[in-house]
Amino acid sequence: MLRNAPIRWKLFLTVLALAVPALILVGVLSYTGGRAAVQRTTLEHLTSVRASKAHQIENYFDHIRSLARSHAKNRMVVDAMIEFDDAHQALLDIELPQEKKDAVTSYYDEVFLAGLEDHYRTHVDPTTYLPVEDGDLYLQYHYIVTNSRVEKAQLDDAGDGSEYSAAHSLFHPVLRDFAEEFGFHDLFLIDGSGNIVYTVAKEVDLGTNLFDGPYQNSNLAAVFREAQHDYLNSSVHLVDFAPYVPSLGAPASFMAAPIVDGAWLLGVFVLQLPVGEIDK
């Protein structure tokens, strides 16, 4: 049939037969090259963003490290550590009435453990976390259980007339403002024996001991021991994020610096870093 077709049709079909594969090849090569260029540009952009975010996170931790180091040396923090330690020692021989012990137990059952079980979706034995020492129960009764504030940190003075409340009313407003200004979830003063003698947030770790208490295996206990062991170098220590039971299992990281007076270790200054700041 083509044998009898006009020459112009034969030329057209010949050119078409040669041009179509060439056009398809050019299109495929253009698409492949364009896709590679887009992928390369995207990868370079993501690499740049990754480097930028890594730099921001490094700067954030460097900033927190500087804050922890400088505040652990601050004379007010040193004085607060001494006074809270002395006030906590004064509570060691106290005998808490049974009805107040029962009130603490009820708070654990109805509030703390209920929230913890909702988070972990499993039953929690109350004896695992409930303090046993009357001094610990005393602090939790006055600053957690009977604390009517929606945010427990807003209470400056429990009004019990104790030496502890006198120190708390003096130092707590300043330490609370510092924690709020820099977005820390909590701030701790822990004595050399591992007793958590002060916290801003007033969670159930208040008054407990990090050597033999319910949170001895937490990342807070780990970073405390590191700072305590290395106190002569005044090094600041950081522990990675992990679920923290007193914060109802929320991920928490801690930055710790020793509080030293001369050559004596008074305690450890700890900041609790919320995961939200890293997300930002």
Secondary structure, 3 states (H helix, E strand, C coil): CHHHCCHHHHHHHHHHHHHHHHHHHHHHHHHHHHHHHHHHHHHHHHHHHHHHHHHHHHHHHHHHHHHHHHHHHCHHHHHHHHHHHHHHHHCCCCCCCHHHHHHHHHHHHHHHHHHHHHHHCCCCCHHHCCCCCHHHHHHHHHHHHCCCCCCHHHCCCCCCCCHHHHHHHHHHHHHHHHHHHCCCCEEEEEECCCEEEEECCCCCCCCCECCCCCCCCCHHHHHHHHHHHCHHHCCCEEEEEEEEHHHCCEEEEEEEEEEEECCEEEEEEEEEEEHHHHHC
